[in-house]
Amino acid sequence: MKLGSTLFLKIAVILIGSPVLAITVFGIYWLANNPANPDYAHILYPIVIGIFASVVPFFAALYQAFKLLNYIDKSMAFSEHSVKALKNIKFCAMIISFLYVVVLPFIFLVAELDDAPGLIIIGLVPIFASIVIAVFAAVLQKLLQEAINIKSENDLTV
């Protein structure tokens, strides 16, 4: 495949990671030190810890996506390396989903104290988004593995 044909997607991966890194470094740190209501601080800290913890698998998944795009550039899209990258993306998405499920009761408590039922829906968004990404990566992983198996069978018969 022509080198750089995935340049747009690589730039998109970087652009997705940049605001998350900025919010993690500056925004979450500021929020932890300056809660809007100090009475909720004991409930807010587990949420902030959960967000910080979810950043690690998020960037691991972005790194795996970047590696996958490099494999596509090197004409190694149908390789075990690509299957492993998709498996890692799926695993990272499941970890993110699990972390937000753990944080969700604290979001529920903040929503109850602040009388903001929409906050629970906002807390569900990362859970469902990461589940969708995990399922999509699993489907792609299975399709890619089947394509590799068919390719290897064809190579053996030729």
N, C-alpha and C positions, 0 to 999 in steps of 0.2 A: 504494500500500500504506500502511496505517496507520503513521504515524510512531512509532517505538519498538517495532515488532513484532519487531525483531531485537535488542532490548535484552539479552535473556538471552545471546545469542551474543557480543555485544560485551563483556559482563561476563566471559564465559568466556575470550575472547581476552586480556583484561587479566589475569585470574587465571592463565592459562597463562604469560604473560610475566613476572609478578612473581617467582615463585620462581626462574626461570632468571636473572633479573637479580640477585637476591640471592645466588644461588650463584656467579654469575660475579664479582660484586664482592667478596664476602667469602670464599667457600669455596675457589675455585680459587686466589685469591691466597694464602690461608693454606696450601693444599696445596703450592704451589710453594715457599714459604719453609720449610715444615716437612714434608719427606717422611717417611713412616713408616720407611723404611730409607734412610739417606743413600747406601748403596752403589748404589741404583737411581735416584738423582737424575738421572744423565745419560740414562737411558731415560725417566724421568717427564717431563722438560721438553718433549720433542716432543709428548707426549700432551696436556700442559697447553696448549701453543701451538695444537694442533689444536682443542681444546675452545674456547679463546678465539676462534679464527678462525671456528668454526662458529656462534658467537653472532650475528655480524653478519648472515649470511643468514637465520638464524632470526627475528631481529627484523624484517628486511625482509619476510619472508613473513607475519609477524603483522600488520605494517602494511598489506600488500596485502589480507589477509583483512578487516581493519577497513574498508579502502576499499571492498571488495566488499560488505560489509554496509551501508555508507552508500549505495552505488548501489542496493541492494535497497530501502532505506528511501525513496529518492527516485524509485522506480518506474523505475529505469534498469537493471534486472537484465538485460534483453535489449538490451545495447548493446556497442559495441566496447570501451568502458572496462572492462566486466566481463570480457570475453575477455582483455584485456591484463593485468588483475589476476590471472586464473587462470594465464596464461602466466608471469607473474613468480613466482607461488607455485611453479609447477612447476620453474622454473629455480633458485629458492632451494633447493628440496628436493634437486635433483640436485647442487648445490654442496655441501650438507651431507653427502650420501651420499659424494661424492668425497672430502671432507676426512676422513671417518671411515675410508674405505678406505685412505687414505694413513697414517693413524694406527694402523691395525690391526696392522702388523708390530711396532710398539713395544709394543702391548698383548700381542702374542704373546710377545715377549721377557720382559716382566714376568711373564706367566703361567708361562713356562718357569723363570725364576729363582725364583719363589715357589711353584712346583709347585701352581698353581691353574688347572686346565683350564676351570673355569666362567667365568673372566675373559674368555676368548675369546668365549663365547656372549654375555656382557654387552656386549662390544665390537661384536658383530654386530647387536644390537638397534637402535641408531640408524641403521645402514645400511639395514636392512630397513624400518624405520618410515618413513624419508624416501623410500625407493623406492616404498612403498605410497602415500604422500602425493603423490609426483610422478605416479604412474600415475593416481590418482584425479583430480588436477587436470587431467591431460591428457584424460581421458575427459570431464570436465565442460566443459573448454574446447571440445572437438570438438562435443559436444552443443549447447552454447550457440551456437557458430558456425553450426551447421546450423539451429538455431531462428531465428537472426537472418536467415540466408539465406532461409528459408521465409517469414518475416515480411515481408522486403523484396519478395519475389516476389508475395506476396498484396497488398501495398500498391500495387504497380505494376499489378495486374490490376483493382483496384477503382476 
